[in-house]
Amino acid sequence: MAKPAAAEDDINGNLYVISPNSYTAYTDTMLLDLQIAWTVSAPIPWMHVTVSYSIDAGPKIAITNESSVIFERSSSVVLTYANSVVDISNLADGKHKFTIFADGDYNWNNDFVRPLDYSFAPVYFHVNIVTPPDILVMSPQFKTYNATNVPLNFTVDVPTSWIGYSLDNQNNETLRGNTTLTGLSDGSHRVAVYAIDAGENMGASRTVTFTVAVPPKIVILWPLNQTYTKSEVPLVFTLDKPANRTHYSLDGQLNVTVTGNGTITGVPDGMHKITLYADDSFGNVMHSETIYFSVKVPEEPEPQPKPFPVVPVAAASIATIAVVGVGLLVYYKKRSHNP
């Protein structure tokens, strides 16, 4: 398995470890079968290398004598170190860390000598017993997420042949690395990551329990940002999910609970603002956009008194004469009929 090293000026090294490996249980002795491939950015005259190892961060132990490598016109060379046997009889049973170092110097452009100091990524091996892969889940954590998509990030301490996860006790899904759990519903969820190493040993992470609680989204449709000519203003809104309670605040006053669309009555003339709130069962409180509107009820005209009827004087005189004349005529007729 290749273990890339950090760049050292213009020289790069890659370590290939055939033995030890993480899926073999070693007893008393352990074979080292290593190979380092060096790459340079430009040909160099020579390089001196000493390869050492360390177990569990202990002292460095050289496994080769100093070797001289002539690059000349080539830009790379492979150094092979094999059939080195390490005594591990004093190591405790279980997993151990094996680290390879490369120290020395090299000539650059025939001008001066530069030091070479490499520390390759560690390799893990086991004594007597083989432990399964150790898996650490970094995300999700034991907390509440306000989103339906939650990252699944983890690390495995050994090379693996397969990695997967199980969400809410469902069938395992194969992983190729960190991913994102999508489309999660509100509520509690459980996730565990599994890995199989090259020796067919399966390891499992601890099960992480987390909660998804997405706050409801609330949108006010009415009132609009306009002037209303009545003191009754419609209140119409939408929610993308059920809420335990909806309430509004008019002009920054105390919240008024509503059970659905309705009408706000008794709104005085002037400028107003309204904000609607929604609470879910997880304690999330979401608010809408604040809507500004105004009310201006038109004034009704005052009632005018009805005018007293006026009769012209000339017409009144004529009418009076006519009435008197008719009366006299009736009187004389009655006297002419009486003896």
Secondary structure in CASP SS format (residue, H / E / C, confidence):
PFRMAT SS
TARGET T0000
AUTHOR 0000-0000-0000
METHOD secondary structure of the structure
MODEL  1
M C 1.00
A E 1.00
K E 1.00
P E 1.00
A C 1.00
A C 1.00
A C 1.00
E E 1.00
D C 1.00
D C 1.00
I E 1.00
N E 1.00
G E 1.00
N E 1.00
L E 1.00
Y E 1.00
V E 1.00
I E 1.00
S E 1.00
P C 1.00
N C 1.00
S C 1.00
Y C 1.00
T C 1.00
A E 1.00
Y E 1.00
T C 1.00
D C 1.00
T E 1.00
M E 1.00
L E 1.00
L E 1.00
D E 1.00
L E 1.00
Q E 1.00
I E 1.00
A E 1.00
W E 1.00
T E 1.00
V E 1.00
S C 1.00
A C 1.00
P C 1.00
I C 1.00
P C 1.00
W C 1.00
M E 1.00
H E 1.00
V E 1.00
T E 1.00
V E 1.00
S E 1.00
Y E 1.00
S E 1.00
I E 1.00
D C 1.00
A C 1.00
G C 1.00
P C 1.00
K C 1.00
I E 1.00
A E 1.00
I C 1.00
T C 1.00
N C 1.00
E C 1.00
S E 1.00
S E 1.00
V E 1.00
I C 1.00
F C 1.00
E C 1.00
R C 1.00
S C 1.00
S C 1.00
S E 1.00
V E 1.00
V E 1.00
L E 1.00
T E 1.00
Y E 1.00
A E 1.00
N E 1.00
S E 1.00
V E 1.00
V E 1.00
D E 1.00
I C 1.00
S C 1.00
N C 1.00
L C 1.00
A C 1.00
D C 1.00
G E 1.00
K E 1.00
H E 1.00
K E 1.00
F E 1.00
T E 1.00
I E 1.00
F E 1.00
A E 1.00
D E 1.00
G E 1.00
D E 1.00
Y E 1.00
N E 1.00
W E 1.00
N C 1.00
N C 1.00
D C 1.00
F E 1.00
V E 1.00
R E 1.00
P E 1.00
L E 1.00
D E 1.00
Y E 1.00
S E 1.00
F C 1.00
A C 1.00
P C 1.00
V E 1.00
Y E 1.00
F E 1.00
H E 1.00
V E 1.00
N C 1.00
I C 1.00
V C 1.00
T C 1.00
P C 1.00
P C 1.00
D C 1.00
I E 1.00
L E 1.00
V E 1.00
M E 1.00
S E 1.00
P C 1.00
Q C 1.00
F C 1.00
K C 1.00
T E 1.00
Y E 1.00
N C 1.00
A C 1.00
T C 1.00
N C 1.00
V E 1.00
P E 1.00
L E 1.00
N E 1.00
F E 1.00
T E 1.00
V E 1.00
D C 1.00
V C 1.00
P C 1.00
T E 1.00
S E 1.00
W E 1.00
I E 1.00
G E 1.00
Y E 1.00
S E 1.00
L E 1.00
D C 1.00
N C 1.00
Q C 1.00
N C 1.00
N C 1.00
E E 1.00
T E 1.00
L C 1.00
R C 1.00
G C 1.00
N C 1.00
T E 1.00
T E 1.00
L E 1.00
T C 1.00
G C 1.00
L C 1.00
S C 1.00
D C 1.00
G E 1.00
S E 1.00
H E 1.00
R E 1.00
V E 1.00
A E 1.00
V E 1.00
Y E 1.00
A E 1.00
I E 1.00
D E 1.00
A C 1.00
G C 1.00
E C 1.00
N C 1.00
M E 1.00
G E 1.00
A E 1.00
S C 1.00
R C 1.00
T C 1.00
V E 1.00
T E 1.00
F E 1.00
T E 1.00
V E 1.00
A C 1.00
V C 1.00
P C 1.00
P C 1.00
K C 1.00
I E 1.00
V E 1.00
I E 1.00
L E 1.00
W E 1.00
P C 1.00
L C 1.00
N C 1.00
Q C 1.00
T E 1.00
Y E 1.00
T C 1.00
K C 1.00
S C 1.00
E C 1.00
V E 1.00
P E 1.00
L E 1.00
V E 1.00
F E 1.00
T E 1.00
L E 1.00
D C 1.00
K C 1.00
P C 1.00
A C 1.00
N C 1.00
R E 1.00
T E 1.00
H E 1.00
Y E 1.00
S E 1.00
L E 1.00
D C 1.00
G C 1.00
Q C 1.00
L C 1.00
N C 1.00
V E 1.00
T E 1.00
V E 1.00
T C 1.00
G C 1.00
N C 1.00
G E 1.00
T E 1.00
I E 1.00
T C 1.00
G C 1.00
V C 1.00
P C 1.00
D C 1.00
G E 1.00
M E 1.00
H E 1.00
K E 1.00
I E 1.00
T E 1.00
L E 1.00
Y E 1.00
A E 1.00
D E 1.00
D C 1.00
S C 1.00
F C 1.00
G C 1.00
N C 1.00
V E 1.00
M E 1.00
H E 1.00
S C 1.00
E C 1.00
T C 1.00
I E 1.00
Y E 1.00
F E 1.00
S E 1.00
V E 1.00
K C 1.00
V C 1.00
P C 1.00
E C 1.00
E C 1.00
P C 1.00
E C 1.00
P C 1.00
Q C 1.00
P C 1.00
K C 1.00
P C 1.00
F C 1.00
P C 1.00
V C 1.00
V C 1.00
P C 1.00
V H 1.00
A H 1.00
A H 1.00
A H 1.00
S H 1.00
I H 1.00
A H 1.00
T H 1.00
I H 1.00
A H 1.00
V H 1.00
V H 1.00
G H 1.00
V H 1.00
G H 1.00
L H 1.00
L H 1.00
V H 1.00
Y H 1.00
Y H 1.00
K H 1.00
K H 1.00
R H 1.00
S H 1.00
H H 1.00
N C 1.00
P C 1.00
END
